[in-house]
């Protein structure tokens, strides 16, 4: 049986913390920034933590490295 491959698109978007949570970069901070408030842009800079419901899906996609 061949090795299980990692979904490279998921590997580029998600990573794991030391405690097993899934972190990702928030969207909407690439262009058309003039109409967005400073507070909104500042909050988008911080990493996002994925909700517990979706962690199993991402771990399955990142196998065998998840």
PDB file of N, CA, C, O and CB in Angstrom:
ATOM      1  N   UNK A   1       0.839  -1.176   0.000  1.00  0.00           N
ATOM      2  CA  UNK A   1       0.000   0.000   0.000  1.00  0.00           C
ATOM      3  C   UNK A   1       0.887   1.242   0.000  1.00  0.00           C
ATOM      4  O   UNK A   1       1.832   1.320   0.784  1.00  0.00           O
ATOM      5  CB  UNK A   1      -0.956  -0.004   1.216  1.00  0.00           C
ATOM      6  N   UNK A   2       0.595   2.226  -0.876  1.00  0.00           N
ATOM      7  CA  UNK A   2       1.447   3.415  -0.923  1.00  0.00           C
ATOM      8  C   UNK A   2       1.260   4.310   0.295  1.00  0.00           C
ATOM      9  O   UNK A   2       0.300   4.181   1.054  1.00  0.00           O
ATOM     10  CB  UNK A   2       1.163   4.207  -2.183  1.00  0.00           C
ATOM     11  N   UNK A   3       2.205   5.213   0.449  1.00  0.00           N
ATOM     12  CA  UNK A   3       2.133   6.147   1.565  1.00  0.00           C
ATOM     13  C   UNK A   3       0.954   7.093   1.392  1.00  0.00           C
ATOM     14  O   UNK A   3       0.537   7.386   0.271  1.00  0.00           O
ATOM     15  CB  UNK A   3       3.439   6.939   1.692  1.00  0.00           C
ATOM     16  N   UNK A   4       0.422   7.569   2.517  1.00  0.00           N
ATOM     17  CA  UNK A   4      -0.641   8.571   2.471  1.00  0.00           C
ATOM     18  C   UNK A   4       0.002   9.936   2.258  1.00  0.00           C
ATOM     19  O   UNK A   4       0.962  10.298   2.939  1.00  0.00           O
ATOM     20  CB  UNK A   4      -1.504   8.550   3.781  1.00  0.00           C
ATOM     21  N   UNK A   5      -0.535  10.678   1.316  1.00  0.00           N
ATOM     22  CA  UNK A   5       0.041  11.983   1.013  1.00  0.00           C
ATOM     23  C   UNK A   5      -0.716  13.084   1.746  1.00  0.00           C
ATOM     24  O   UNK A   5      -1.921  12.990   1.977  1.00  0.00           O
ATOM     25  CB  UNK A   5       0.026  12.242  -0.499  1.00  0.00           C
ATOM     26  N   UNK A   6       0.021  14.122   2.102  1.00  0.00           N
ATOM     27  CA  UNK A   6      -0.557  15.311   2.715  1.00  0.00           C
ATOM     28  C   UNK A   6      -1.241  16.136   1.640  1.00  0.00           C
ATOM     29  O   UNK A   6      -0.721  16.257   0.531  1.00  0.00           O
ATOM     30  CB  UNK A   6       0.523  16.146   3.449  1.00  0.00           C
ATOM     31  N   UNK A   7      -2.410  16.711   1.954  1.00  0.00           N
ATOM     32  CA  UNK A   7      -3.038  17.683   1.060  1.00  0.00           C
ATOM     33  C   UNK A   7      -2.215  18.958   1.159  1.00  0.00           C
ATOM     34  O   UNK A   7      -2.247  19.642   2.182  1.00  0.00           O
ATOM     35  CB  UNK A   7      -4.558  17.939   1.432  1.00  0.00           C
ATOM     36  N   UNK A   8      -1.484  19.281   0.107  1.00  0.00           N
ATOM     37  CA  UNK A   8      -0.561  20.402   0.163  1.00  0.00           C
ATOM     38  C   UNK A   8      -1.277  21.734   0.309  1.00  0.00           C
ATOM     39  O   UNK A   8      -0.734  22.663   0.907  1.00  0.00           O
ATOM     40  CB  UNK A   8       0.299  20.421  -1.069  1.00  0.00           C
ATOM     41  N   UNK A   9      -2.490  21.842  -0.229  1.00  0.00           N
ATOM     42  CA  UNK A   9      -3.230  23.093  -0.072  1.00  0.00           C
ATOM     43  C   UNK A   9      -3.584  23.328   1.388  1.00  0.00           C
ATOM     44  O   UNK A   9      -3.547  24.464   1.862  1.00  0.00           O
ATOM     45  CB  UNK A   9      -4.501  23.078  -0.929  1.00  0.00           C
ATOM     46  N   UNK A  10      -3.927  22.261   2.106  1.00  0.00           N
ATOM     47  CA  UNK A  10      -4.235  22.386   3.530  1.00  0.00           C
ATOM     48  C   UNK A  10      -2.968  22.648   4.336  1.00  0.00           C
ATOM     49  O   UNK A  10      -2.998  23.393   5.315  1.00  0.00           O
ATOM     50  CB  UNK A  10      -4.936  21.121   4.043  1.00  0.00           C
ATOM     51  N   UNK A  11      -1.863  22.043   3.933  1.00  0.00           N
ATOM     52  CA  UNK A  11      -0.608  22.216   4.658  1.00  0.00           C
ATOM     53  C   UNK A  11      -0.114  23.658   4.574  1.00  0.00           C
ATOM     54  O   UNK A  11       0.537  24.150   5.496  1.00  0.00           O
ATOM     55  CB  UNK A  11       0.455  21.264   4.111  1.00  0.00           C
ATOM     56  N   UNK A  12      -0.427  24.337   3.462  1.00  0.00           N
ATOM     57  CA  UNK A  12       0.000  25.721   3.314  1.00  0.00           C
ATOM     58  C   UNK A  12      -0.875  26.679   4.109  1.00  0.00           C
ATOM     59  O   UNK A  12      -0.439  27.783   4.437  1.00  0.00           O
ATOM     60  CB  UNK A  12      -0.009  26.112   1.856  1.00  0.00           C
ATOM     61  N   UNK A  13      -2.097  26.276   4.423  1.00  0.00           N
ATOM     62  CA  UNK A  13      -3.028  27.181   5.080  1.00  0.00           C
ATOM     63  C   UNK A  13      -3.142  26.976   6.581  1.00  0.00           C
ATOM     64  O   UNK A  13      -3.491  27.912   7.301  1.00  0.00           O
ATOM     65  CB  UNK A  13      -4.365  27.034   4.470  1.00  0.00           C
ATOM     66  N   UNK A  14      -2.856  25.776   7.069  1.00  0.00           N
ATOM     67  CA  UNK A  14      -3.070  25.443   8.468  1.00  0.00           C
ATOM     68  C   UNK A  14      -1.792  24.904   9.083  1.00  0.00           C
ATOM     69  O   UNK A  14      -0.953  24.322   8.396  1.00  0.00           O
ATOM     70  CB  UNK A  14      -4.202  24.426   8.614  1.00  0.00           C
ATOM     71  N   UNK A  15      -1.651  25.109  10.405  1.00  0.00           N
ATOM     72  CA  UNK A  15      -0.569  24.487  11.154  1.00  0.00           C
ATOM     73  C   UNK A  15      -1.073  24.224  12.562  1.00  0.00           C
ATOM     74  O   UNK A  15      -2.111  24.746  12.967  1.00  0.00           O
ATOM     75  CB  UNK A  15       0.713  25.383  11.168  1.00  0.00           C
ATOM     76  N   UNK A  16      -0.341  23.420  13.296  1.00  0.00           N
ATOM     77  CA  UNK A  16      -0.768  23.013  14.626  1.00  0.00           C
ATOM     78  C   UNK A  16       0.004  23.751  15.707  1.00  0.00           C
ATOM     79  O   UNK A  16       1.185  24.056  15.544  1.00  0.00           O
ATOM     80  CB  UNK A  16      -0.599  21.515  14.798  1.00  0.00           C
ATOM     81  N   UNK A  17      -0.677  24.034  16.813  1.00  0.00           N
ATOM     82  CA  UNK A  17      -0.006  24.571  17.985  1.00  0.00           C
ATOM     83  C   UNK A  17       0.552  23.394  18.783  1.00  0.00           C
ATOM     84  O   UNK A  17       0.330  22.235  18.434  1.00  0.00           O
ATOM     85  CB  UNK A  17      -0.980  25.445  18.855  1.00  0.00           C
ATOM     86  N   UNK A  18       1.264  23.699  19.839  1.00  0.00           N
ATOM     87  CA  UNK A  18       1.834  22.639  20.660  1.00  0.00           C
ATOM     88  C   UNK A  18       0.785  21.801  21.363  1.00  0.00           C
ATOM     89  O   UNK A  18       1.024  20.633  21.669  1.00  0.00           O
ATOM     90  CB  UNK A  18       2.759  23.226  21.674  1.00  0.00           C
ATOM     91  N   UNK A  19      -0.373  22.384  21.622  1.00  0.00           N
ATOM     92  CA  UNK A  19      -1.429  21.655  22.325  1.00  0.00           C
ATOM     93  C   UNK A  19      -2.390  20.946  21.384  1.00  0.00           C
ATOM     94  O   UNK A  19      -3.353  20.326  21.836  1.00  0.00           O
ATOM     95  CB  UNK A  19      -2.199  22.597  23.205  1.00  0.00           C
ATOM     96  N   UNK A  20      -2.140  21.029  20.067  1.00  0.00           N
ATOM     97  CA  UNK A  20      -2.975  20.310  19.114  1.00  0.00           C
ATOM     98  C   UNK A  20      -4.082  21.128  18.487  1.00  0.00           C
ATOM     99  O   UNK A  20      -4.879  20.595  17.716  1.00  0.00           O
ATOM    100  CB  UNK A  20      -3.567  19.150  19.773  1.00  0.00           C
ATOM    101  N   UNK A  21      -4.150  22.418  18.802  1.00  0.00           N
ATOM    102  CA  UNK A  21      -5.139  23.267  18.147  1.00  0.00           C
ATOM    103  C   UNK A  21      -4.652  23.608  16.742  1.00  0.00           C
ATOM    104  O   UNK A  21      -3.456  23.550  16.455  1.00  0.00           O
ATOM    105  CB  UNK A  21      -5.398  24.559  18.973  1.00  0.00           C
ATOM    106  N   UNK A  22      -5.596  23.965  15.872  1.00  0.00           N
ATOM    107  CA  UNK A  22      -5.251  24.297  14.497  1.00  0.00           C
ATOM    108  C   UNK A  22      -5.295  25.810  14.332  1.00  0.00           C
ATOM    109  O   UNK A  22      -6.296  26.449  14.657  1.00  0.00           O
ATOM    110  CB  UNK A  22      -6.211  23.600  13.492  1.00  0.00           C
ATOM    111  N   UNK A  23      -4.207  26.379  13.827  1.00  0.00           N
ATOM    112  CA  UNK A  23      -4.168  27.823  13.630  1.00  0.00           C
ATOM    113  C   UNK A  23      -4.074  28.135  12.138  1.00  0.00           C
ATOM    114  O   UNK A  23      -3.579  27.332  11.347  1.00  0.00           O
ATOM    115  CB  UNK A  23      -2.977  28.451  14.397  1.00  0.00           C
ATOM    116  N   UNK A  24      -4.563  29.329  11.774  1.00  0.00           N
ATOM    117  CA  UNK A  24      -4.581  29.749  10.384  1.00  0.00           C
ATOM    118  C   UNK A  24      -4.472  31.265  10.318  1.00  0.00           C
ATOM    119  O   UNK A  24      -4.702  31.953  11.313  1.00  0.00           O
ATOM    120  CB  UNK A  24      -5.864  29.257   9.673  1.00  0.00           C
ATOM    121  N   UNK A  25      -4.121  31.783   9.151  1.00  0.00           N
ATOM    122  CA  UNK A  25      -4.071  33.227   8.944  1.00  0.00           C
ATOM    123  C   UNK A  25      -5.443  33.678   8.479  1.00  0.00           C
ATOM    124  O   UNK A  25      -6.065  33.052   7.621  1.00  0.00           O
ATOM    125  CB  UNK A  25      -2.963  33.624   7.910  1.00  0.00           C
ATOM    126  N   UNK A  26      -5.899  34.772   9.058  1.00  0.00           N
ATOM    127  CA  UNK A  26      -7.228  35.283   8.717  1.00  0.00           C
ATOM    128  C   UNK A  26      -7.242  35.885   7.317  1.00  0.00           C
ATOM    129  O   UNK A  26      -6.223  36.371   6.826  1.00  0.00           O
ATOM    130  CB  UNK A  26      -7.678  36.327   9.741  1.00  0.00           C
ATOM    131  N   UNK A  27      -8.399  35.848   6.690  1.00  0.00           N
ATOM    132  CA  UNK A  27      -8.545  36.369   5.333  1.00  0.00           C
ATOM    133  C   UNK A  27      -8.914  37.844   5.355  1.00  0.00           C
ATOM    134  O   UNK A  27      -9.096  38.437   6.418  1.00  0.00           O
ATOM    135  CB  UNK A  27      -9.602  35.573   4.563  1.00  0.00           C
ATOM    136  N   UNK A  28      -9.021  38.430   4.159  1.00  0.00           N
ATOM    137  CA  UNK A  28      -9.440  39.826   3.934  1.00  0.00           C
ATOM    138  C   UNK A  28      -8.396  40.857   4.339  1.00  0.00           C
ATOM    139  O   UNK A  28      -8.759  41.947   4.782  1.00  0.00           O
ATOM    140  CB  UNK A  28     -10.706  40.099   4.690  1.00  0.00           C
ATOM    141  N   UNK A  29      -7.119  40.547   4.200  1.00  0.00           N
ATOM    142  CA  UNK A  29      -6.093  41.534   4.522  1.00  0.00           C
ATOM    143  C   UNK A  29      -5.096  41.691   3.362  1.00  0.00           C
ATOM    144  O   UNK A  29      -3.940  42.049   3.583  1.00  0.00           O
ATOM    145  CB  UNK A  29      -5.352  41.131   5.811  1.00  0.00           C
ATOM    146  N   UNK A  30      -5.542  41.425   2.143  1.00  0.00           N
ATOM    147  CA  UNK A  30      -4.643  41.480   0.988  1.00  0.00           C
ATOM    148  C   UNK A  30      -4.820  42.732   0.143  1.00  0.00           C
ATOM    149  O   UNK A  30      -3.829  43.352  -0.241  1.00  0.00           O
ATOM    150  CB  UNK A  30      -4.852  40.273   0.129  1.00  0.00           C
ATOM    151  N   UNK A  31      -6.039  43.114  -0.154  1.00  0.00           N
ATOM    152  CA  UNK A  31      -6.251  44.290  -0.992  1.00  0.00           C
ATOM    153  C   UNK A  31      -7.577  44.927  -0.622  1.00  0.00           C
ATOM    154  O   UNK A  31      -8.335  44.386   0.183  1.00  0.00           O
ATOM    155  CB  UNK A  31      -6.219  43.920  -2.498  1.00  0.00           C
ATOM    156  N   UNK A  32      -7.855  46.086  -1.220  1.00  0.00           N
ATOM    157  CA  UNK A  32      -9.029  46.906  -0.906  1.00  0.00           C
ATOM    158  C   UNK A  32      -9.045  47.199   0.603  1.00  0.00           C
ATOM    159  O   UNK A  32     -10.029  46.930   1.292  1.00  0.00           O
ATOM    160  CB  UNK A  32     -10.354  46.183  -1.351  1.00  0.00           C
ATOM    161  N   UNK A  33      -7.945  47.749   1.090  1.00  0.00           N
ATOM    162  CA  UNK A  33      -7.795  47.984   2.519  1.00  0.00           C
ATOM    163  C   UNK A  33      -8.268  49.376   2.940  1.00  0.00           C
ATOM    164  O   UNK A  33      -8.421  49.642   4.132  1.00  0.00           O
ATOM    165  CB  UNK A  33      -6.352  47.796   2.916  1.00  0.00           C
ATOM    166  N   UNK A  34      -8.501  50.266   1.968  1.00  0.00           N
ATOM    167  CA  UNK A  34      -8.838  51.640   2.336  1.00  0.00           C
ATOM    168  C   UNK A  34     -10.218  51.748   2.966  1.00  0.00           C
ATOM    169  O   UNK A  34     -10.445  52.610   3.816  1.00  0.00           O
ATOM    170  CB  UNK A  34      -8.764  52.534   1.122  1.00  0.00           C
ATOM    171  N   UNK A  35     -11.137  50.888   2.561  1.00  0.00           N
ATOM    172  CA  UNK A  35     -12.491  50.975   3.119  1.00  0.00           C
ATOM    173  C   UNK A  35     -12.635  50.226   4.447  1.00  0.00           C
ATOM    174  O   UNK A  35     -13.667  50.334   5.109  1.00  0.00           O
ATOM    175  CB  UNK A  35     -13.493  50.428   2.119  1.00  0.00           C
ATOM    176  N   UNK A  36     -11.625  49.481   4.831  1.00  0.00           N
ATOM    177  CA  UNK A  36     -11.678  48.736   6.090  1.00  0.00           C
ATOM    178  C   UNK A  36     -11.118  49.607   7.206  1.00  0.00           C
ATOM    179  O   UNK A  36     -10.142  50.334   7.019  1.00  0.00           O
ATOM    180  CB  UNK A  36     -10.888  47.396   5.986  1.00  0.00           C
ATOM    181  N   UNK A  37     -11.746  49.518   8.356  1.00  0.00           N
ATOM    182  CA  UNK A  37     -11.318  50.354   9.473  1.00  0.00           C
ATOM    183  C   UNK A  37      -9.986  49.854  10.034  1.00  0.00           C
ATOM    184  O   UNK A  37      -9.607  48.698   9.843  1.00  0.00           O
ATOM    185  CB  UNK A  37     -12.394  50.371  10.577  1.00  0.00           C
ATOM    186  N   UNK A  38      -9.292  50.742  10.724  1.00  0.00           N
ATOM    187  CA  UNK A  38      -8.010  50.390  11.330  1.00  0.00           C
ATOM    188  C   UNK A  38      -8.182  49.285  12.354  1.00  0.00           C
ATOM    189  O   UNK A  38      -7.342  48.390  12.452  1.00  0.00           O
ATOM    190  CB  UNK A  38      -7.369  51.613  11.983  1.00  0.00           C
ATOM    191  N   UNK A  39      -9.261  49.339  13.115  1.00  0.00           N
ATOM    192  CA  UNK A  39      -9.522  48.310  14.124  1.00  0.00           C
ATOM    193  C   UNK A  39      -9.723  46.947  13.470  1.00  0.00           C
ATOM    194  O   UNK A  39      -9.219  45.934  13.955  1.00  0.00           O
ATOM    195  CB  UNK A  39     -10.756  48.680  14.964  1.00  0.00           C
ATOM    196  N   UNK A  40     -10.457  46.932  12.374  1.00  0.00           N
ATOM    197  CA  UNK A  40     -10.714  45.670  11.676  1.00  0.00           C
ATOM    198  C   UNK A  40      -9.430  45.079  11.116  1.00  0.00           C
ATOM    199  O   UNK A  40      -9.206  43.873  11.221  1.00  0.00           O
ATOM    200  CB  UNK A  40     -11.726  45.878  10.549  1.00  0.00           C
ATOM    201  N   UNK A  41      -8.575  45.921  10.518  1.00  0.00           N
ATOM    202  CA  UNK A  41      -7.307  45.446   9.961  1.00  0.00           C
ATOM    203  C   UNK A  41      -6.375  44.956  11.056  1.00  0.00           C
ATOM    204  O   UNK A  41      -5.656  43.974  10.869  1.00  0.00           O
ATOM    205  CB  UNK A  41      -6.629  46.554   9.158  1.00  0.00           C
ATOM    206  N   UNK A  42      -6.384  45.628  12.190  1.00  0.00           N
ATOM    207  CA  UNK A  42      -5.536  45.224  13.311  1.00  0.00           C
ATOM    208  C   UNK A  42      -5.956  43.859  13.845  1.00  0.00           C
ATOM    209  O   UNK A  42      -5.107  43.032  14.179  1.00  0.00           O
ATOM    210  CB  UNK A  42      -5.594  46.272  14.432  1.00  0.00           C
ATOM    211  N   UNK A  43      -7.267  43.622  13.926  1.00  0.00           N
ATOM    212  CA  UNK A  43      -7.752  42.334  14.417  1.00  0.00           C
ATOM    213  C   UNK A  43      -7.501  41.207  13.426  1.00  0.00           C
ATOM    214  O   UNK A  43      -7.381  40.049  13.825  1.00  0.00           O
ATOM    215  CB  UNK A  43      -9.231  42.421  14.723  1.00  0.00           C
ATOM    216  N   UNK A  44      -7.420  41.529  12.147  1.00  0.00           N
ATOM    217  CA  UNK A  44      -7.158  40.512  11.133  1.00  0.00           C
ATOM    218  C   UNK A  44      -5.695  40.059  11.130  1.00  0.00           C
ATOM    219  O   UNK A  44      -5.371  39.015  10.564  1.00  0.00           O
ATOM    220  CB  UNK A  44      -7.536  41.043   9.762  1.00  0.00           C
ATOM    221  N   UNK A  45      -4.814  40.842  11.759  1.00  0.00           N
ATOM    222  CA  UNK A  45      -3.403  40.460  11.790  1.00  0.00           C
ATOM    223  C   UNK A  45      -3.146  39.254  12.675  1.00  0.00           C
ATOM    224  O   UNK A  45      -2.221  38.485  12.415  1.00  0.00           O
ATOM    225  CB  UNK A  45      -2.564  41.618  12.264  1.00  0.00           C
ATOM    226  N   UNK A  46      -3.946  39.078  13.711  1.00  0.00           N
ATOM    227  CA  UNK A  46      -3.706  37.991  14.663  1.00  0.00           C
ATOM    228  C   UNK A  46      -4.089  36.649  14.055  1.00  0.00           C
ATOM    229  O   UNK A  46      -4.944  36.579  13.171  1.00  0.00           O
ATOM    230  CB  UNK A  46      -4.493  38.228  15.964  1.00  0.00           C
ATOM    231  N   UNK A  47      -3.461  35.597  14.527  1.00  0.00           N
ATOM    232  CA  UNK A  47      -3.778  34.274  14.003  1.00  0.00           C
ATOM    233  C   UNK A  47      -5.153  33.849  14.488  1.00  0.00           C
ATOM    234  O   UNK A  47      -5.608  34.264  15.555  1.00  0.00           O
ATOM    235  CB  UNK A  47      -2.710  33.242  14.425  1.00  0.00           C
ATOM    236  N   UNK A  48      -5.800  33.026  13.699  1.00  0.00           N
ATOM    237  CA  UNK A  48      -7.091  32.480  14.077  1.00  0.00           C
ATOM    238  C   UNK A  48      -6.924  31.058  14.577  1.00  0.00           C
ATOM    239  O   UNK A  48      -6.052  30.327  14.106  1.00  0.00           O
ATOM    240  CB  UNK A  48      -8.069  32.524  12.898  1.00  0.00           C
ATOM    241  N   UNK A  49      -7.748  30.667  15.522  1.00  0.00           N
ATOM    242  CA  UNK A  49      -7.769  29.298  16.027  1.00  0.00           C
ATOM    243  C   UNK A  49      -9.046  28.649  15.511  1.00  0.00           C
ATOM    244  O   UNK A  49     -10.143  29.171  15.710  1.00  0.00           O
ATOM    245  CB  UNK A  49      -7.693  29.253  17.604  1.00  0.00           C
ATOM    246  N   UNK A  50      -8.897  27.525  14.856  1.00  0.00           N
ATOM    247  CA  UNK A  50     -10.036  26.842  14.254  1.00  0.00           C
ATOM    248  C   UNK A  50     -10.938  26.261  15.330  1.00  0.00           C
ATOM    249  O   UNK A  50     -10.463  25.806  16.370  1.00  0.00           O
ATOM    250  CB  UNK A  50      -9.563  25.736  13.304  1.00  0.00           C
ATOM    251  N   UNK A  51     -12.245  26.280  15.075  1.00  0.00           N
ATOM    252  CA  UNK A  51     -13.184  25.747  16.057  1.00  0.00           C
ATOM    253  C   UNK A  51     -13.008  24.233  16.183  1.00  0.00           C
ATOM    254  O   UNK A  51     -12.514  23.570  15.271  1.00  0.00           O
ATOM    255  CB  UNK A  51     -14.641  26.094  15.662  1.00  0.00           C
ATOM    256  N   UNK A  52     -13.416  23.714  17.314  1.00  0.00           N
ATOM    257  CA  UNK A  52     -13.219  22.302  17.632  1.00  0.00           C
ATOM    258  C   UNK A  52     -13.922  21.380  16.646  1.00  0.00           C
ATOM    259  O   UNK A  52     -13.473  20.255  16.429  1.00  0.00           O
ATOM    260  CB  UNK A  52     -13.709  22.017  19.029  1.00  0.00           C
ATOM    261  N   UNK A  53     -15.022  21.840  16.043  1.00  0.00           N
ATOM    262  CA  UNK A  53     -15.788  20.998  15.119  1.00  0.00           C
ATOM    263  C   UNK A  53     -15.014  20.669  13.849  1.00  0.00           C
ATOM    264  O   UNK A  53     -15.172  19.584  13.290  1.00  0.00           O
ATOM    265  CB  UNK A  53     -17.088  21.682  14.755  1.00  0.00           C
ATOM    266  N   UNK A  54     -14.187  21.589  13.395  1.00  0.00           N
ATOM    267  CA  UNK A  54     -13.494  21.418  12.119  1.00  0.00           C
ATOM    268  C   UNK A  54     -12.094  20.831  12.249  1.00  0.00           C
ATOM    269  O   UNK A  54     -11.441  20.576  11.238  1.00  0.00           O
ATOM    270  CB  UNK A  54     -13.408  22.731  11.420  1.00  0.00           C
ATOM    271  N   UNK A  55     -11.626  20.616  13.456  1.00  0.00           N
ATOM    272  CA  UNK A  55     -10.256  20.135  13.660  1.00  0.00           C
ATOM    273  C   UNK A  55     -10.073  18.740  13.077  1.00  0.00           C
ATOM    274  O   UNK A  55      -9.025  18.449  12.502  1.00  0.00           O
ATOM    275  CB  UNK A  55      -9.906  20.128  15.154  1.00  0.00           C
ATOM    276  N   UNK A  56     -11.072  17.873  13.214  1.00  0.00           N
ATOM    277  CA  UNK A  56     -10.952  16.501  12.712  1.00  0.00           C
ATOM    278  C   UNK A  56     -10.803  16.480  11.202  1.00  0.00           C
ATOM    279  O   UNK A  56     -10.066  15.653  10.666  1.00  0.00           O
ATOM    280  CB  UNK A  56     -12.165  15.671  13.126  1.00  0.00           C
ATOM    281  N   UNK A  57     -11.484  17.367  10.514  1.00  0.00           N
ATOM    282  CA  UNK A  57     -11.402  17.428   9.056  1.00  0.00           C
ATOM    283  C   UNK A  57     -10.004  17.827   8.617  1.00  0.00           C
ATOM    284  O   UNK A  57      -9.446  17.233   7.695  1.00  0.00           O
ATOM    285  CB  UNK A  57     -12.435  18.413   8.494  1.00  0.00           C
ATOM    286  N   UNK A  58      -9.439  18.825   9.270  1.00  0.00           N
ATOM    287  CA  UNK A  58      -8.106  19.301   8.901  1.00  0.00           C
ATOM    288  C   UNK A  58      -7.055  18.253   9.243  1.00  0.00           C
ATOM    289  O   UNK A  58      -6.119  18.046   8.471  1.00  0.00           O
ATOM    290  CB  UNK A  58      -7.786  20.631   9.613  1.00  0.00           C
ATOM    291  N   UNK A  59      -7.194  17.590  10.384  1.00  0.00           N
ATOM    292  CA  UNK A  59      -6.220  16.554  10.746  1.00  0.00           C
ATOM    293  C   UNK A  59      -6.241  15.417   9.734  1.00  0.00           C
ATOM    294  O   UNK A  59      -5.199  14.831   9.439  1.00  0.00           O
ATOM    295  CB  UNK A  59      -6.508  16.010  12.158  1.00  0.00           C
ATOM    296  N   UNK A  60      -7.411  15.099   9.200  1.00  0.00           N
ATOM    297  CA  UNK A  60      -7.523  14.041   8.199  1.00  0.00           C
ATOM    298  C   UNK A  60      -6.814  14.464   6.909  1.00  0.00           C
ATOM    299  O   UNK A  60      -6.168  13.640   6.262  1.00  0.00           O
ATOM    300  CB  UNK A  60      -9.013  13.710   7.917  1.00  0.00           C
ATOM    301  N   UNK A  61      -6.929  15.731   6.535  1.00  0.00           N
ATOM    302  CA  UNK A  61      -6.283  16.216   5.323  1.00  0.00           C
ATOM    303  C   UNK A  61      -4.779  16.304   5.496  1.00  0.00           C
ATOM    304  O   UNK A  61      -4.036  16.117   4.532  1.00  0.00           O
ATOM    305  CB  UNK A  61      -6.839  17.573   4.933  1.00  0.00           C
ATOM    306  N   UNK A  62      -4.316  16.584   6.706  1.00  0.00           N
ATOM    307  CA  UNK A  62      -2.881  16.739   6.943  1.00  0.00           C
ATOM    308  C   UNK A  62      -2.192  15.431   7.301  1.00  0.00           C
ATOM    309  O   UNK A  62      -1.007  15.432   7.635  1.00  0.00           O
ATOM    310  CB  UNK A  62      -2.653  17.737   8.040  1.00  0.00           C
ATOM    311  N   UNK A  63      -2.909  14.320   7.236  1.00  0.00           N
ATOM    312  CA  UNK A  63      -2.277  13.041   7.488  1.00  0.00           C
ATOM    313  C   UNK A  63      -1.162  12.824   6.479  1.00  0.00           C
ATOM    314  O   UNK A  63      -1.300  13.247   5.332  1.00  0.00           O
ATOM    315  CB  UNK A  63      -3.305  11.896   7.426  1.00  0.00           C
ATOM    316  N   UNK A  64      -0.096  12.200   6.846  1.00  0.00           N
ATOM    317  CA  UNK A  64       0.232  11.588   8.125  1.00  0.00           C
ATOM    318  C   UNK A  64       0.927  12.547   9.089  1.00  0.00           C
ATOM    319  O   UNK A  64       1.426  12.123  10.131  1.00  0.00           O
ATOM    320  CB  UNK A  64       1.101  10.389   7.900  1.00  0.00           C
ATOM    321  N   UNK A  65       0.961  13.828   8.751  1.00  0.00           N
ATOM    322  CA  UNK A  65       1.709  14.782   9.568  1.00  0.00           C
ATOM    323  C   UNK A  65       0.869  15.494  10.604  1.00  0.00           C
ATOM    324  O   UNK A  65       1.393  16.329  11.342  1.00  0.00           O
ATOM    325  CB  UNK A  65       2.351  15.792   8.694  1.00  0.00           C
ATOM    326  N   UNK A  66      -0.432  15.190  10.688  1.00  0.00           N
ATOM    327  CA  UNK A  66      -1.317  15.903  11.603  1.00  0.00           C
ATOM    328  C   UNK A  66      -1.444  15.225  12.900  1.00  0.00           C
ATOM    329  O   UNK A  66      -2.158  15.705  13.780  1.00  0.00           O
ATOM    330  CB  UNK A  66      -2.651  16.074  11.019  1.00  0.00           C
TER     331      UNK A  66
END
